[in-house]
Amino acid sequence: MPYKFINDVSPNKINKLDDPAQAQAIIQDIYELTLQTEPVAGDQVNQWLGLLSGARIVAQKVKGSVDTIEVYPGGKVSPDRIFIAAGGGTVTVIAVGEASHK
């Protein structure tokens, strides 16, 4: 059974990003990856880091977090960020925002 996808971010928050269309496209890519991917029994965060890398999506684990991944929809030069949590067979878009260091 593939991953379950949840988007807890409203379209209004996405529209406040520097490039909302790019962010929405990346969220769609993440959704499509959930449909194609079976959860591993072990470290699902590392599984997702590998999946994102394979899809040419720049991401890294959030330091100090167990299950949160920071996604850079426009690459690291863009201020936009998408935060997802991966675990328990579910991938959740938990927040979007802009980096504090533009």
Secondary structure by P-SEA (a helix, b strand, c coil): ccbbbbbcccaaaaaacccaaaaaaaaaaaaaaaaacccccccaaaaaaaaaaaacbbbbccccccbbbbbccccccccbbbbbbbcccbbbbcbbbbbccc
